[in-house]
């Protein structure tokens, strides 16, 4: 299975986390295999020995390459001539930083779930480690992988909307509307500060909405005025976030993220409004993008590789009218990583370390703002109060 230049056609992938009962691990595995560019060869799937081995057996992984923890995995795979080249980290949040840092230092490329770390300081340290390692680092903001999201970004960059005025993004779900979350493994760790960090809904889906707003608008958020609340009494972390945003290009925005919005399953929607036109995209209808010109009829743009730009079109796998969605968006990030490995440079759109640092600065600034009665708070301040908010909140 080699190409004519002796470069392996499939990259060897190891996974940290993602054992039986973990939703996101299966998504990563399906996405990595969709274009036949990766092969899962090893894993440390669970801290529970029986579940770890059961997952390996279920996936056809040699038990000798099923490791007790990520340290053993990295040591074992680094010592093999046929060892893994890429490590996917799909654990609860508190393990992202140590596992990613150790993977980079051991010479592996990294795919990491968001949020990247638990603090701004950790994010900045990880960025330094990634630069020193010269390894690829992909942060799994999968919504950037949708072809029409990329097309919206391209239209805005080309000036199709004119000067941007407003960016509205919301990501609302219902699945945490009722207690007790302890009966649901996926809910339990997301609302546990020792595993999720200082942010609940904000770190789980709010950071997705934030990254999408920056990605499509081609502007960065400079300040935030936020309120974090717990709609369900007794929770240690937020389950609803509302924020006003100021962008460095002059646009103003609003962000709403909630996991207690009854009747909404996975409603991620973004509207970007300029002086000449507006764009609207919704994740639950990902194969259409609405372009709404000023004083003109709205246009429904569909996902077709015969009119999208070449770079975007390669992420379309079936003809127009055949729906693609969530798994394919993940797969587009894995595909871009494989292309980057072959060429030596990943596509500029691929979410990575910079998105992770920005995401942690947004989380820290939002928490700081909420604690100060929603005061406007800068994201890129060097003020220690903002930089250390997450760590202080965790350990007080």
C-alpha positions in Angstrom: 0.0 0.0 0.0 2.5 2.6 -1.1 2.6 5.3 -3.7 5.2 5.4 -6.4 7.3 7.9 -4.3 7.4 5.3 -1.4 5.2 7.5 0.8 2.6 5.4 2.6 -0.9 5.8 1.2 -2.5 5.4 4.6 -1.3 7.3 7.6 -1.1 5.1 10.7 -3.4 6.4 13.4 -3.5 5.9 17.2 -6.4 7.0 19.4 -6.4 8.2 23.0 -9.9 7.8 24.4 -13.0 6.8 22.4 -13.7 3.5 24.1 -17.0 1.7 24.1 -19.9 4.1 24.9 -18.0 7.2 23.8 -19.8 8.9 21.0 -17.1 11.0 19.5 -14.5 8.3 19.2 -16.6 6.4 16.7 -17.2 9.6 14.7 -13.4 10.1 14.4 -12.9 6.5 13.4 -15.5 6.7 10.6 -14.2 10.1 9.4 -10.6 9.0 9.3 -11.5 5.9 7.2 -13.9 7.6 4.8 -11.3 8.5 2.2 -9.0 5.6 2.9 -6.2 7.9 4.0 -5.8 6.5 7.6 -5.5 3.2 9.3 -6.2 2.8 13.0 -3.4 0.7 14.4 -3.2 1.4 18.2 -5.1 2.9 21.0 -5.4 3.7 24.7 -9.2 3.7 24.5 -10.2 3.7 28.2 -8.7 3.8 31.7 -10.9 0.8 32.5 -8.9 -2.3 31.5 -11.9 -4.4 30.4 -13.4 -1.6 28.3 -10.1 -0.8 26.8 -9.5 -4.4 25.7 -13.1 -4.9 24.5 -12.8 -1.8 22.3 -9.5 -3.0 20.8 -11.0 -6.4 20.1 -14.1 -4.8 18.6 -11.9 -2.7 16.3 -9.5 -5.5 15.3 -6.6 -3.9 17.1 -3.7 -6.2 18.2 -3.9 -6.5 22.0 -0.2 -5.7 22.1 -1.0 -2.3 20.7 -3.8 -1.7 23.2 -2.1 0.4 25.8 -3.1 1.2 29.4 -2.6 4.9 29.1 -1.4 7.6 26.7 2.2 7.5 28.1 2.5 3.8 27.3 1.0 4.3 23.9 3.4 7.0 22.9 6.4 5.1 24.2 5.3 1.8 22.6 4.4 3.3 19.2 7.5 5.5 19.0 9.6 2.4 19.4 8.0 0.5 16.5 9.2 0.8 12.9 5.6 0.6 11.9 4.4 2.8 14.7 1.6 5.3 14.6 2.3 8.6 12.9 -0.8 10.6 14.0 -2.5 10.6 17.4 -6.2 11.4 17.8 -7.2 12.7 21.3 -10.9 12.2 22.0 -10.9 12.2 25.8 -12.7 14.5 28.2 -11.3 18.0 28.3 -8.8 17.7 31.2 -6.6 15.2 29.3 -6.4 17.2 26.0 -3.4 19.3 27.1 -1.2 16.7 28.7 -1.9 14.1 26.0 -1.3 16.6 23.2 1.8 18.0 24.7 3.3 14.5 25.2 2.3 13.5 21.7 4.0 16.5 20.1 7.1 16.1 22.2 7.3 12.4 21.1 7.2 13.4 17.5 3.6 12.6 16.5 1.1 14.7 14.5 -2.0 15.5 16.6 -5.7 15.6 16.0 -7.4 17.0 19.2 -10.9 17.5 20.3 -11.9 21.0 21.5 -11.6 22.9 23.8 -7.8 22.5 23.3 -6.8 23.0 26.9 -8.2 24.1 30.3 -6.5 27.5 30.4 -5.0 30.2 28.3 -1.6 29.5 29.7 -1.8 25.8 28.7 -3.0 26.8 25.2 0.0 29.1 24.7 2.4 26.5 26.0 0.9 24.0 23.6 1.3 26.4 20.8 5.0 26.8 21.6 5.4 23.0 21.7 3.7 22.6 18.3 6.0 25.2 16.7 9.1 23.6 18.2 8.0 20.1 17.1 7.2 21.1 13.5 4.4 18.6 13.6 0.9 19.2 12.3 -1.8 20.0 14.9 -5.5 19.8 13.9 -8.2 21.1 16.3 -11.4 19.3 15.6 -13.7 22.2 14.8 -15.6 20.0 12.4 -18.1 22.6 11.2 -15.3 24.3 9.3 -15.2 21.1 7.2 -18.6 21.7 5.6 -18.1 22.7 1.9 -20.8 25.4 2.1 -19.2 26.9 5.3 -16.0 27.2 3.4 -17.8 28.7 0.4 -19.4 31.3 2.7 -16.0 32.2 4.0 -14.7 32.5 0.4 -17.6 34.7 -0.6 -16.9 37.1 2.3 -13.2 37.1 1.6 -13.9 38.1 -2.0 -16.1 41.0 -0.8 -19.5 39.6 -2.0 -21.2 41.0 1.1 -19.3 44.3 1.2 -18.3 45.7 4.6 -19.5 43.4 7.3 -21.9 44.8 9.9 -23.4 42.0 11.9 -22.6 38.4 12.8 -25.2 36.4 14.7 -24.4 32.8 15.7 -26.4 30.4 17.9 -25.8 26.8 18.9 -28.7 25.5 20.9 -29.5 22.0 22.1 -32.1 20.4 24.5 -30.2 17.4 25.8 -29.3 18.8 29.2 -32.7 20.3 29.9 -33.5 17.9 32.7 -31.5 16.4 35.6 -30.0 14.1 36.7 -27.0 14.3 34.4 -25.2 11.7 36.5 -27.2 8.9 34.8 -25.7 10.0 31.4 -21.9 9.4 31.0 -21.7 12.0 28.3 -23.5 14.6 30.4 -21.7 13.8 33.7 -18.2 14.6 32.6 -19.3 17.7 30.6 -20.7 19.2 33.8 -17.9 18.1 36.1 -15.3 20.9 36.6 -12.5 18.4 37.3 -13.0 16.9 33.8 -14.6 19.7 31.7 -12.7 22.6 33.2 -14.3 25.9 34.2 -16.7 26.1 31.3 -19.7 23.8 30.7 -21.9 24.7 27.7 -19.4 27.5 26.9 -16.5 25.1 26.4 -18.6 22.3 24.8 -20.6 24.1 22.1 -20.1 27.8 22.7 -16.5 27.6 21.5 -17.7 25.9 18.3 -20.0 28.9 17.7 -17.2 31.3 18.4 -14.8 29.5 16.0 -17.5 29.4 13.3 -18.1 33.1 13.6 -14.5 34.0 13.2 -13.9 31.4 10.5 -16.7 32.6 8.2 -16.4 36.3 8.9 -12.6 36.4 8.4 -12.5 38.7 11.4 -11.4 38.0 15.0 -13.4 38.8 18.1 -11.6 41.5 20.1 -14.0 42.0 23.0 -16.9 40.2 24.6 -19.7 41.0 27.0 -21.1 37.7 28.3 -23.5 36.2 30.8 -23.2 32.5 31.8 -26.1 30.9 33.7 -27.3 27.5 34.9 -30.9 27.0 33.9 -31.0 23.8 35.8 -30.4 24.5 39.5 -27.5 22.9 41.3 -25.2 22.4 38.4 -21.5 23.4 38.9 -21.0 24.7 35.4 -23.0 26.8 33.0 -25.6 25.3 30.6 -26.5 28.6 28.8 -24.4 31.4 27.5 -25.3 34.7 25.8 -22.7 37.1 24.6 -22.2 40.3 22.6 -19.2 40.4 20.4 -17.0 43.1 18.9 -14.9 42.1 15.9 -11.6 43.7 14.9 -12.9 44.4 11.4 -15.7 46.6 12.8 -18.6 44.0 12.8 -20.8 43.6 15.8 -22.1 40.2 16.9 -24.2 38.1 19.2 -23.6 34.5 20.3 -26.1 32.3 22.1 -25.2 28.7 23.2 -27.5 26.6 25.2 -28.0 23.0 26.1 -31.3 23.6 27.9 -33.3 24.8 24.8 -36.3 22.5 24.8 -37.2 21.3 21.3 -33.9 22.0 19.6 -31.6 19.0 18.8 -28.4 20.5 17.3 -29.4 23.9 16.0 -26.2 25.6 14.9 -27.1 28.6 12.8 -25.0 31.6 11.6 -26.0 34.8 9.8 -23.4 37.2 8.5 -24.8 40.5 7.3 -22.9 43.0 5.2 -23.7 46.3 3.5 -24.5 44.7 0.2 -25.8 41.2 1.1 -26.2 38.6 3.8 -25.4 34.9 4.2 -27.2 32.3 6.3 -26.2 28.7 7.0 -27.7 26.1 9.4 -26.0 22.8 10.4 -29.2 20.9 10.3 -29.6 21.8 6.6 -25.9 21.8 5.7 -26.3 21.3 2.0 -27.7 24.7 1.3 -26.4 28.3 1.9 -28.7 31.3 1.5 -27.3 34.4 -0.2 -29.6 37.4 0.4 -28.7 40.5 -1.7 -29.9 44.0 -0.7 -33.1 44.8 -2.6 -32.9 41.5 -4.5 -34.3 38.0 -4.4 -32.7 35.5 -2.1 -30.6 32.8 -3.7 -30.4 29.2 -2.4 -26.9 27.8 -3.1 -26.4 24.1 -3.0 -23.4 21.9 -2.4 -22.0 21.0 -5.9 -18.5 20.2 -6.8 -18.9 21.5 -10.3 -19.2 25.2 -9.3 -17.4 25.3 -5.9 -13.7 26.3 -6.1 -11.3 23.4 -6.6 -10.0 23.4 -3.0 -13.5 23.2 -1.6 -14.8 20.9 -4.2 -12.5 18.1 -3.2 -14.4 17.8 0.0 -17.6 16.9 -1.9 -17.9 13.1 -2.5 -21.2 12.6 -4.2 -23.2 14.5 -6.9 -25.4 17.5 -6.1 -28.7 16.5 -4.6 -27.2 13.6 -2.6 -27.0 14.8 1.0 -23.7 14.9 2.8 -23.3 16.0 6.4 -21.7 15.5 9.8 -19.3 12.6 9.2 -18.1 14.0 5.9 -17.3 17.3 7.6 -15.1 15.5 10.1 -13.6 13.6 7.2 -12.7 16.8 5.4 -10.4 17.8 8.3 -8.8 14.3 8.2 -8.4 14.5 4.4 -6.8 18.0 4.7 -4.3 16.6 7.3 -3.4 13.7 5.0 -2.9 16.2 2.1 -0.8 18.4 4.4 1.4 15.4 5.4 2.0 14.6 1.7 2.8 18.2 0.7 4.4 19.3 3.9 1.9 22.1 4.5 -1.7 21.9 5.6 -4.4 24.1 4.0 -4.7 27.5 5.6 -8.4 26.9 6.4 -7.7 23.8 8.6 -8.4 24.6 12.2 -5.3 24.3 14.4 -3.3 25.7 17.3 -4.2 29.4 16.6 -7.9 28.5 16.8 -7.3 26.7 20.0 -5.5 29.6 21.6 -8.3 32.0 20.4 -10.9 29.6 21.8 -9.4 29.5 25.2 -9.0 33.3 25.3 -12.7 33.6 24.4 -13.7 31.2 27.2 -11.5 33.0 29.7 -12.8 36.5 28.7 -16.4 35.3 28.7 -16.1 33.9 32.2 -14.3 37.1 33.4 -17.0 39.2 31.8 -19.8 37.2 33.4 -18.3 37.5 36.8 -18.0 41.3 36.3 -21.7 41.9 35.5 -21.1 41.4 31.8 -18.4 44.1 31.5 -16.8 44.4 28.1 -13.6 42.2 28.3 -10.8 42.0 25.7 -9.8 38.6 24.4 -6.2 39.4 23.6 -5.2 41.2 26.8 -2.0 40.3 28.6 -3.8 41.2 31.8 -3.2 38.4 34.3 -6.8 38.5 35.5 -8.0 37.4 32.0 -5.1 35.1 31.3 -5.5 33.1 34.5 -9.2 33.1 34.9 -9.8 29.5 34.1 -7.0 28.1 36.3 -8.2 30.2 39.2 -11.8 29.2 38.8 -10.8 25.5 38.7 -8.7 25.4 41.8 -10.2 27.9 44.2 
